[in-house]
Amino acid sequence: MFTEYQISWRVAYTNNTFMNRTVGANERRQTVTGLDPQLYYEFKVTGRTQKGWGETATVEVYTMSNRSES
């Protein structure tokens, strides 16, 4: 059972430092604000259990300037 998650993000294809946020295992949804529109971002999520950190899942996301709420 997971005890927490670490969420990391940065502008993709850069050497910028990752921004990090650690959240409790019950947090199923997170909103990251302050992202610039029309850029690719690299997001990573890693879960932690009592035995330590697991494998990291990575996804690339493109931010849009005119996206409506779904």
Backbone as JSON, one array per atom type, in Angstrom:
{
  "sequence": "MFTEYQISWRVAYTNNTFMNRTVGANERRQTVTGLDPQLYYEFKVTGRTQKGWGETATVEVYTMSNRSES",
  "N": [[0.84, -1.18, 0.0], [0.55, 2.21, -0.86], [2.19, 4.99, 0.68], [2.78, 7.59, 0.15], [3.15, 9.96, -2.58], [5.44, 11.24, -4.99], [5.49, 14.01, -7.01], [6.89, 15.36, -9.87], [8.0, 17.97, -12.05], [8.99, 19.69, -15.05], [9.97, 21.96, -17.69], [10.01, 20.3, -20.72], [12.75, 18.77, -22.48], [14.83, 20.32, -21.52], [17.47, 21.33, -19.29], [16.55, 22.16, -16.92], [15.9, 22.4, -13.42], [13.91, 20.01, -11.71], [10.7, 20.73, -10.42], [9.22, 19.87, -7.34], [6.72, 18.0, -5.61], [5.33, 16.52, -2.8], [2.8, 14.31, -1.93], [0.06, 12.97, 0.0], [-1.0, 9.5, 0.09], [-3.71, 9.28, -0.38], [-4.37, 11.32, -2.03], [-5.69, 11.78, -5.03], [-5.81, 13.48, -7.14], [-4.16, 16.21, -8.56], [-3.39, 19.65, -9.04], [-1.34, 21.54, -11.01], [-0.12, 24.71, -11.08], [0.79, 27.78, -12.79], [2.12, 27.08, -15.1], [3.58, 27.62, -18.29], [1.87, 28.49, -21.33], [1.6, 26.54, -24.35], [3.87, 24.89, -24.31], [5.94, 21.98, -23.92], [5.86, 19.82, -21.16], [7.57, 17.78, -18.83], [6.46, 15.3, -16.76], [6.76, 13.47, -13.75], [5.9, 10.72, -11.7], [6.16, 9.1, -8.66], [5.62, 6.43, -6.49], [5.56, 5.68, -2.98], [6.14, 3.13, -0.64], [6.1, 1.27, 2.46], [8.4, -0.13, 2.07], [9.99, 1.44, 0.51], [10.81, 3.66, -2.3], [9.09, 3.28, -5.41], [8.96, 2.33, -8.93], [9.34, 4.92, -11.37], [6.87, 6.71, -13.1], [6.62, 8.32, -16.19], [5.49, 11.09, -18.09], [4.79, 13.11, -20.96], [3.49, 16.31, -21.39], [1.54, 18.61, -23.2], [0.93, 21.99, -22.89], [-1.9, 24.05, -23.37], [-3.16, 27.14, -24.65], [-5.81, 27.87, -24.94], [-7.73, 26.08, -23.72], [-10.73, 24.54, -22.85], [-12.65, 23.74, -19.9], [-13.09, 20.31, -19.06]],
  "CA": [[0.0, 0.0, 0.0], [1.35, 3.42, -0.95], [2.08, 5.92, 1.79], [2.85, 8.93, -0.43], [3.59, 10.07, -3.96], [6.21, 12.43, -5.34], [5.2, 14.52, -8.35], [7.96, 16.25, -10.32], [7.76, 18.49, -13.39], [9.85, 20.73, -15.61], [9.83, 22.12, -19.13], [10.67, 19.17, -21.37], [13.91, 19.0, -23.35], [15.73, 21.31, -20.92], [18.21, 20.87, -18.12], [15.99, 22.85, -15.76], [15.67, 21.6, -12.22], [12.53, 19.59, -11.51], [9.92, 21.2, -9.28], [8.74, 18.66, -6.68], [5.64, 18.08, -4.63], [5.02, 15.23, -2.19], [1.41, 14.31, -1.48], [-0.37, 11.75, 0.67], [-1.47, 8.42, -0.78], [-5.13, 9.46, -0.68], [-4.52, 12.41, -3.01], [-5.84, 11.18, -6.36], [-5.83, 14.53, -8.16], [-3.33, 17.38, -8.24], [-3.37, 20.71, -10.04], [-0.08, 22.29, -11.04], [-0.39, 26.03, -11.65], [1.95, 28.57, -13.17], [2.78, 26.55, -16.28], [3.47, 28.48, -19.46], [1.13, 27.85, -22.41], [2.23, 26.12, -25.6], [5.16, 24.26, -24.04], [5.91, 20.6, -23.45], [6.36, 19.6, -19.81], [7.83, 16.41, -18.43], [5.95, 15.0, -15.42], [7.13, 12.18, -13.19], [5.2, 10.36, -10.47], [6.75, 7.93, -8.0], [4.93, 6.05, -5.26], [6.39, 5.16, -1.9], [5.52, 2.22, 0.32], [6.94, 1.07, 3.64], [9.66, -0.7, 1.61], [10.76, 2.44, -0.23], [10.25, 4.25, -3.52], [8.86, 2.37, -6.52], [9.36, 2.79, -10.25], [8.81, 6.22, -11.75], [6.1, 6.83, -14.34], [6.92, 9.6, -16.82], [4.6, 11.46, -19.19], [5.02, 14.43, -21.53], [2.21, 17.0, -21.52], [1.59, 19.88, -23.91], [-0.02, 22.94, -22.34], [-2.6, 24.81, -24.4], [-3.57, 28.45, -24.16], [-7.26, 28.05, -25.04], [-8.4, 24.82, -23.42], [-11.9, 24.68, -22.0], [-12.8, 22.71, -18.88], [-13.76, 19.1, -19.54]],
  "C": [[0.89, 1.25, 0.0], [1.11, 4.32, 0.26], [2.15, 7.37, 1.31], [3.3, 8.85, -1.88], [4.46, 11.31, -4.1], [5.9, 12.77, -6.78], [6.29, 15.52, -8.7], [7.63, 16.73, -11.72], [8.78, 19.56, -13.75], [9.53, 20.87, -17.09], [10.64, 21.01, -19.79], [11.82, 19.65, -22.25], [14.81, 20.13, -22.83], [16.5, 20.63, -19.8], [17.73, 21.56, -16.86], [15.82, 21.88, -14.61], [14.19, 21.24, -12.13], [11.95, 20.3, -10.3], [9.33, 19.93, -8.67], [7.63, 18.97, -5.7], [5.41, 16.67, -4.11], [3.62, 15.32, -1.6], [1.08, 12.97, -0.83], [-0.96, 10.75, -0.31], [-2.94, 8.57, -1.15], [-5.39, 10.56, -1.69], [-4.54, 11.81, -4.41], [-5.8, 12.2, -7.49], [-4.99, 15.7, -7.68], [-3.43, 18.37, -9.38], [-2.04, 21.44, -9.91], [-0.37, 23.61, -11.75], [0.92, 26.71, -12.04], [2.71, 28.02, -14.36], [2.58, 27.51, -17.45], [2.71, 27.76, -20.57], [2.03, 27.5, -23.59], [3.67, 25.65, -25.39], [4.94, 22.81, -23.67], [6.52, 20.55, -22.05], [6.55, 18.11, -19.58], [7.35, 16.25, -16.98], [6.39, 13.61, -15.01], [6.35, 11.96, -11.9], [5.82, 9.08, -9.95], [6.0, 7.68, -6.71], [5.9, 5.48, -4.24], [5.55, 4.25, -1.0], [6.43, 2.13, 1.54], [8.3, 0.5, 3.25], [10.51, 0.27, 0.8], [10.06, 2.92, -1.48], [10.17, 3.21, -4.63], [9.4, 2.94, -7.83], [8.67, 4.1, -10.58], [8.07, 6.13, -13.07], [6.35, 8.23, -14.9], [5.95, 9.85, -17.97], [4.98, 12.87, -19.66], [3.66, 15.05, -21.81], [2.43, 18.31, -22.25], [0.53, 20.8, -23.33], [-0.61, 23.77, -23.48], [-3.07, 26.13, -23.82], [-5.08, 28.63, -24.14], [-8.01, 26.76, -24.8], [-9.58, 25.08, -22.5], [-11.92, 23.54, -20.99], [-13.52, 21.51, -19.46], [-14.83, 18.66, -18.58]]
}
